[in-house]
Every structure is written in structure tokens, then in C-alpha cells.
Amino acid sequence: MEHGVLRLLLAICLAVAGADSTAAPRVIHEAPSVFGGSVVVTDDGDRLRSLRFGREGDPQSTILVGDPDYLHLQYARVVLAGLALVDAPRRILVVGLGGASLPVFLRKHYPDAMIDVVEIDPAVVAAAKLHFAFKEDDRMRAHVADGRAFIEKGGQAPYDVIILDAYGSDATPAHLTTLEFLRAVRKRSTPNGVVISSFWARGKNPKYDAMVRTYQEAFAGIYLIEAPEKANHVLFALQRPKPLDRTAFAAAAKRISSAKGFRFDLGELVNRGYLDAPAMDGRVTALQDAPKSRPQK
């Protein structure tokens, strides 16, 4: 009888432990977004903290509290492979703040670089400052603005690295995908700089091929890396193409992560996810701004 009671108690303990391990993330912050819905910050357990759009939304950014070196989402690590395509960057632009994991990481490892971060939603900026250790200083500044408007307005010196990371749970904003926008981005990039864009892969993105084609028309050379999650592809665009194949790109990326002391091997990510850019032909056309309607007389 005692053995039966012990087995019952053990089963109850295991059930409770299992329930705890699959418990829903705990909401610690929620604020209305200017675009409707809400900006939500959750405690996901084990010191993980995520920013979401809506309580049921997928994590847009995830950090390990107190550890700026930690990048939880694999696609964010792949983004950093673009650092292998440019000399030590002095000016960096990040469009899309989220939970600030990339800006905070870059601020630590490139302390002498000027970093501008553009985020359209002030509620996201507030959440990043309150819960994700995002701090403005003399070398990192947040701008509450539409990314395209900020780039087209100019007024800043060109950037060595431009990271376009402003995509939502289902798509990249259309006005950040067109040929007109990418030509403006190119003007804001230094001649030897790199433009890095993360977007949903073909299975979740019906505009995938057209988006790649648009980059091919706007820039002289591109590279594509599939993130380990498979849902994201990261595109690297250059004004002046570099003769790099998978092996050379992976070797250059490995040198960056080793020299900077990253906890992950960028070379391995490049080698594993390297994709050949699709051939540029007339079957897929570049995305363009919708024609402006003529004023009625």
C-alpha cells in the first residue's frame, strides 16, 4: 500500500512539473500600439523575455535578461554575417527595433560605431527601454519614424551597414520592399557598405521571388542565407559585388565571430544556410510603388 501511495505522489509531482514546463508566457507589460492592438512583453521562464504584437503573437525579439551577448533567435545571428562583407563599420542603421537585441549586441561589440535605430511605433521604443536594456547614449540613438521616410529624408552621413529588420508577423510592410525604396537605401549606403534584409521565406511569403528580384535590380551583388529556423531568409546586398562563394563567405564570417568573441560561429551559419541567388530573368518582375492617382479636375 505504501508503495502505491508513493507511486501516486510521484506521478502527481511529475504532472505538476510537466505543467510548469509548458506554462504560458507571463505578461509583464502591455501597451496600446498606435497601429491598433498592443505591444506585449512576456516573461517566458529561464530568464527569457520576449516582445510580441498581441498576447497571442509570435515572439518578435527574445533576450536573456542581463546578457547582451545572447541572441535567442537564430535569424538575428545570421544577420551579423553581413559584418564579414564590410570593413569595420563606423556608422550603422537598424530599421526596426523590436526588443533591441541586435542594437544592444552591436553596441557592445562595436563600441566606437555610431548606431541609429528607427522604429515607427513609440510603444515599442518605450517597451525596449523599460524591459530590454535598450539605452540611448552619445553613440546610439532611437528615432521614432517610418523607416522609409527616415531614409529618404537624408540629412545623415551614409551608413556602412544598413539592417532592414522591420517585418511583422505575416509580411514586410509593402513600402519597404519596392525598387524606389531600395534605390533610396542604396543612396544612404557607403560604396563599400552592406545592406542586410531579413524577411519570411518562400513558404510564408508569396512575394519572396519578387522581393529578391527587386534587390537584384537595385544592387550589383546579393547573397542569401537561410536561417536555421527555415522560416527566415537573410539577404545581403552590395553596391560592388565581392567574388565570394560559400566557402569564402563562411571563412570571412568565421573570422569575424572569432575576432569579436561571439558565442556562436558565423561561419557555420553561413556554410549551413548558403543559398544560390535565383537567376534574374523576365518571369518575375521587381516590386514598385503604386502609381499615384491623378488629382481630379
N, C-alpha and C positions, 0 to 999 in steps of 0.2 A: 504494500500500500504506500509506504514511504517513497519507494522508487517511482510509483505512478504520480505522486504529488510533485516530486522533483522534476519529472519529465514535463508535467503540465506547466510548472513555473518557468522552466527553461524555454518552452515553446512561447509562453506569453512574453518573456524578455526579448526573444528573437523577433517576435512580431512587432513589438514596440520599437526596437532598434531599426527594423526594416522600414517602419513608417516614418521614423525620424529622417532616415537617409534619403527618402523620396519626398520629404515635405516641400510644399510650395515655397518659392522665394518670399521673403517677408518684405513688405513695402515699408520703406523708411522715409520716403519723400515722394510727394505728388503735387504737381503744379500745372495749372492750365497752360496749354500751348496757344500761341497766337494764331495757329492754324487749325484749331479745334483739337479735341481730345486732350491728352495730358502727357506730360513728361514725368516718368516714373523712375525712381531709383529703388532697387531691391537689394536686400542682404540675401545672398544665395548660399550662405554657410561656408565654412572653412576659409573665412576672411575674403571671400569673393564678393564683389559688388558690381551690379550691372545697371546700365541705363537703358530704358525701354520707352517706346512710344505706346502708351496704354498699358494697362495691367496685364493684358494677355499677349503683349507684343514680344517678339524675339529680342534677345539682348543686342543692342547696337554697339555697346562697348562693355568690356568686363575688365576689372582690375583686381589685383591682390592688394588689399589695404596696407599701406605703409611700405610698398615695394615698387618703386617706379621702374625697375628693371624687368618687371614681369609683364609679358604680353600674352594674354589668355587666348585671344582669337588669332588663329594661325594666319589669316589673310593679312593681319597687321604686320606680322613678321615678314611676310613676302614683300609687302610694300617697301620695306627697308632695303631690299636687294637693289633698288634703284640707286642707292648710295654708291654702288660699285661702278656706276656709269658716269660719275661726275667727280671732279676733284673736290677736295674738302670744301663743302658748301659754306658760304658766308651769309647767304640770305635764303630763307626757307618760307614758303607759303603753304598753309594747310587750309583747304576749304572743307568745312565740316568738322565740328568739334567733338560731338558725341560726349563720351566720358573722358576725353582728353588723354587717352592712353598714349597715342602717338606723339602729340606735342610735349607731354611730360617726359617721355622717353628721349625724344630728340633734345630737349632742353638739358638733360643730364649728360648725354654723350657728346653733344656739340655745344658746349657752354659759351663759345665765342660767336656762334651764329646768331643772327637776328631772325626771330621767328614771328611771323604774322599768322594769326588764326582767324578765319572768317566763319561766322556762324549766324544763320538767319534768324534763329529763334532765341530771344533773350532768356527764355525759361531754361534752355539747355545750358547757356553760359552760367546762369545762376546755380544750376544743379552741379555743374562741373567744379565750380569754385567751392561749393558747400561740402560736396561728398567725394570728389575725385582728385583732390590735391592740386587742382589747376590754379596757378598763381601768375598774375601778370607782374612783370618787372621791367627793367630797362632794356631787356633783350627778348622778351616775349609779350606780345600784345594781342588782345582779343578785339575783334571788330564785329559789331552786330550789324550785319548787312547781308544782302543777297550776294552770293559768290560771283555771279556773272557781273553784276553792277560794280562790285569792288574791282574786279579785274579790268573791266572796260573803262572805268573812270581813270585808272592810272594814278599818277602822282607819286608812285613809289619807284625806287630803283628796281631793275629786273631781278628776278629770283633765279638762283642756281638750281633749286628743287621746288617744284610745284606739285603738291599732293591733292588730288581731287577725290575726296572721300565723302561726298555729300549724296548718299543714296539712302532711300527709305526702305521699308520692309518689303516693298514689291517692285520698285523701279528707281532709276536715276531721274531726277527732275528733267523734263524734256529740254528745257532751255539750256541745260548744261551738257547736252550731247551733240549739238549741231556744229556744222562746219564753221559758221560765223563765230560761234563761241570759241572753238578751238583755235581759230586764227588769232583771236584776241589773246588767248592763253599763250600762244607761241610768241607774240609780241612782248609779253611780260616775262618770258624766259630768256636767260642769257644764252648766247650762241652755243655754248658747250654744256648747257644745263639739261635737266631731265624733267619730264612731266610724267607723273605717276597717277594712274587712274584705276580705281577698284570698282568693279561692277558685277552684277549677277551673271552667272554662266548661262550658256545657251538654253539649258533645260528650263530655267525660270525667267528667261529674258528673251522675248520674241524679237527684240531689236538688236540682239547681240551682233549678228553679222554686219548689220548696217552701222553699228557703233564702231566696230573695228575698221570697217571701210572708211569711215569718216576720219579716224585718226590717220589712216594711211594717206589720205589726201592732204591732211593738214601738216604732216611731219614727214621728214625724209626717211626715218627708220623707226621701226617699232619692235618690241619683244613682248611675248606673252608668257605668263607663268600661272599655272593653275594652283590655287591654294589647296592645302591638304584636305580641307573640308569639302572640296569639289564644287561647292555652290558658288564660289567666287573665282573670278579671274582677275589678275592684276596686269595692266598694260603699261609698258614703259615706252615713252615717245621721245625721240631725239631730233633736233634740227639737223645734226650732222651724224649720219649713221656710223656706228662702230662695227668693225669686222669681227663680231663675236659669235661663235657658235655656242652650243650648250656647255661644252667643256670649258671654254674660255670665260664665259659668263659666270659659271659656277666657281671657277678658281678665283676670279676677281671678287665675287661675293664672299667667299670663304675668307679671303684676306681681310676684308672689312670687318667681319664679325670677330675674327681673331684679334685684330689690332685694337678694336674697341672693347673687347672683353664681353661681347654679348653672350648670353647663356644658351643661345641656340646657334646652329650652324647655317648661315645664309646659303652657303654653297650647296648644302644638302637639299635645301628647299628649292633652289634653282634647278639642280640636277633632277630632282624628282618630278617637278611640275612644268619643266620647259615645254612649250608648245611651238610648233612651227606656225608662223602667221599665215592665214589663208591667202591664197593668190588673189591679187587685185584684178578684177575683171568687171565687165558691164552687167553682170547678173544681179549685183547688189549695188544700190546707189547710196551715196552719202546722205546723212540727215541734214536738213536745212531748216532755217527758221520759216515759219509760216508767212506767206506774203501778207503785207499789211493791207488792210482793206482801204479802198479809196474813200475819202470823205464824200458824203452825199451832197449834191448841189441843191 
